[in-house]
């Protein structure tokens, strides 16, 4: 269908920045015929200026469908090519695409940033940063560790033997070096022992001697320079071992396996013998540098076991990725979960996830003198129809803008401050603060923890992880975040038969060294204590190697059963200082405290399985908190939407009480305005939007008190009395006309309500002139016009 030529310029002005989703929700995506905002294939631009599927919508006929050849002609002519939109187009027209939705140009997005086809919270042009990270769509976030950077010119892959950059990202917004433990130089089979020797491994960016791989009870395959995984004869087994049913004996932790009965531990996970079952979501037993140890999958990486199913952004639930703590990640704070809408003349921004599984609807933003359109307050106007009466459109503006509306300068804002592209309640240029967050438009608010700094202060202050200082992101309180507790800050070393675990950050900027552990009865093997032996040289004298063992192992060593440990306790595949199996929220295999039964980190799945998921917003999550108890949702997290308790009162959002229950607050009044759609209105379009319509009326966009009698007014709804007479509020619905009683001489002119300032009808009475009497028409009698031929001085004639 075609719109009239008089309508097209208007549409082109106000609809130029509408959504360009390839599969928009029917009747929800704005469009403008004959402009670059055409609907995608299979849709047409309806008379209501929204995209509709062909065969549906307000113009459901063949003539309503856009002729494909016409669109192609326009493309051939260079019109409507959204991929060629330049920087000058940023900020023009209505911007109504929420962060995380698809876009073709920057002007499609409410944020003003279109990055990689996704509306984004910022320009997001840093190294290894992206706006399409799983579970964090629309928020500029680090590319997960091990994933390729978005831009091909970043993180150029270097040769493995350098242990330099491996071509991927490190999960903190930087390029990754080959991980510690990566084999940079392959070894060869020992001529005297069942082991692979001469191995070099990456350690802190250098290719260093990495110890030996003990093959016992199997031998070493000289043709491949690797341990045999099965056997057909005794010559494929270590000394004193024999081949039975394809096996030389039980394999130690970290050895390749196909089933559990091949392993000393009786656990085979991810293709290696593991110290524990290592089942469930987001854990692996075959990570680089720690084969045989069950460790969490890196934050942002897919769940290798497929337990973490993507529940969709609208749910704010599982994103399909891991959280780095052995659990499924939830959609990150700031992820859009519901689209924006208009409430009266206020825009309700897109709802966003809070990072704890709840979708939170932000407070409405008053559009002031502009009319709310498609869920946003327009940045400019084309005609007076874009403004709230009686405001006029002057030079593209309806007047000063309210907090949260888009702006280009301080002079446009009623607050006098334009920050981050919106009118703001105060100056907002510091570290990790923003005024354009969807959850708090128009209010200078701290950016969420772990998110990039929109003003770049923390980005510039980023330090290396070895310092445990600023990591380049925000801490959620308006400051720069430090490297999280547990981040390695120095490498693991083994020397003089002592193993010193990697030092880790404490979360407060300090690198905490770990106590050294004696390797006895084993010698060091690379950066770790030996765990098994191929001959006596792997043991500390006078210990000898018997069937792959130098004797009982020290605390912290890998084990398959208590008999292998000096302490007599083997828990989670580690020789432990005490029994730690089945203890709620404790483990003996934690990095940095291996061998000590310690509390697992907050947000980590309970190794004992005693913390179950209640599947409620506020209840237990199946994870632990920092003190060994089952974690529940933090106090203040939304667990129920706000609702209207009455036409004039609101029941605010329900929140978790921190003890596992959802608490609903008491209803509160909406002040001057009514409640609708779960929110108190902040402006009015009609008197019915005012809470007390008996005593208030809608003036412009604000509810104000009705006027007293005698006050100038234009309509009765503006007056307490309900009456307007002679341009003022009046006590009466009308005033009497002129009065002159028959046979009397007192004449009162027609009364007015605007004479005495009190809003009552009044007029000053007077006396009739000669003949001093009233006639029958409520007027004084007067001399009549007479015919002189009939005049008699004795018979006076008067008229009524």
Secondary structure, DSSP 8 states (H G I E B T S, - for coil): ----HHHHHHHHHHSTT----TT--TTTSB--TTSS----TTEEE-TTSBEEETT-STT-SGGGS--HHHHHHHHHTTTT-GGG--GGGTT-S---B-TTSB-SSGGGBTTS-EETTEE-SS---STTEES--TT-TTS-EE--TTSB-SSTTSS----GGGT-EEEEE-SSSSEEE--TT-EEE--EE-SSSSEEES-EEEETTEEEE---EE-TTB-EETTTTEE-SS-SSGGGB-TT---BTTBSS-B-TTSB-SSGGGBTTS-EETTEE-SS---STTEES--TT-TTS-EE--TTSB-TTS-S----GGGTSEEEEE-SSSSEEE--TT-EEE--EEETTEEE--EEE-SSS-EE---EEE-TTB-EETTEE-SS-SSGGGB-TT---BTTBSSSB-TTSB-SSGGGBTTS-EETTEE-SS---STTEES--GGGTTS-EE--TTSB-TTSHHHHT---GGGTSEEEEE-SSSSEEE--TT-B-S--EEETTEEE---EE-SSS-EE---EEE-TTB-EETTEE--S-SSGGGB-TT---BTTB-SSB-TTSB-SSGGGBSSS-EETTEE-SS--TT-TTEES--TTSTTS-EE--TT-B-TTS-S-B--SSSSEEEEE-TTSSEEE--TT-EEE--EEEETTEEE--EEE-SSS-EE----EE-TTB-EETTEE-SS-SSGGGBTTTTTEEEETTEEEE-B-TTSB-SSGGGBSSS-EETTEE-SSSS----B--TT--EEE---BSSSSSSSS-B--EEE--TTT-B-TTSSB-EE----GGG--TTS--EE-
